């Protein structure tokens, strides 16, 4: 039952708003830098290895079972590490929406949880509260991100749903490595080095036509 609930939270259709964000992919597709399935696979794998995965997946793992002080420190650390204002705002917005929706579904479970702000920390806390093992919590979190971004690509590129899912499947080694690294991470390990993607994400609000919020 606990895993079923967690998978519901990680579903791309869950009304937390995560589907409204592209993490810079919209800019890259409009520029023509991501045009093919191979390009998309490289984008997803790069984010899992050096970007989102090195930061948010690890924060999710560290939040599982953490005390209030540690959770506050992790949220503050994510504030500092998310240099692009849009990405920082989207993370806290999705975190708030996720908690609100989970409260609606399971009020007795969520009522006593410590306060968290970011998507990663909120998901980790909810995974622990739902009695889902730590590894399963991180796996669901990574899967939700990966499949969500693959789905986003079908709206941004000439790419069918099956081709997008194939790109996600090709990222399985990167996803597994991301999960394993997150489970071993300490707060000092949270980092990203994706300057090109950060620039793409920061320029997304100025695009002539947009499908996504960031």
Number of C-alpha atoms within 10 A of each C-alpha: 8 14 16 11 16 22 19 15 23 24 19 21 13 15 15 22 17 24 20 15 22 23 24 21 25 28 25 21 17 17 11 11 13 21 17 15 19 12 14 25 20 16 21 26 23 18 23 25 20 15 23 23 30 22 26 26 31 28 31 28 30 25 27 25 17 17 11 14 9 14 25 18 12 24 22 13 17 23 19 11 14 19 12 17 13 18 21 16 15 20 24 21 17 23 22 20 20 24 24 15 15 21 14 11 12 12 12 10 13 18 11 9 15 14 15 22 22 27 25 29 30 27 28 28 26 25 30 19 16 19 14 20 14 19 16 16 28 29 22 22 27 24 21 21 21 25 20 21 23 25 21 22 24 16 14 20 18 11 17 14 14 12 16 22 16 14 23 24 16 16 21 14 11 19 23 15 14 25 28 16 18 25 18 11 18 13 14 7 14 21 19 18 14 14 10 11 19 18 13 19 23 19 17 23 15 9 11 7 10 14 13 18 15 24
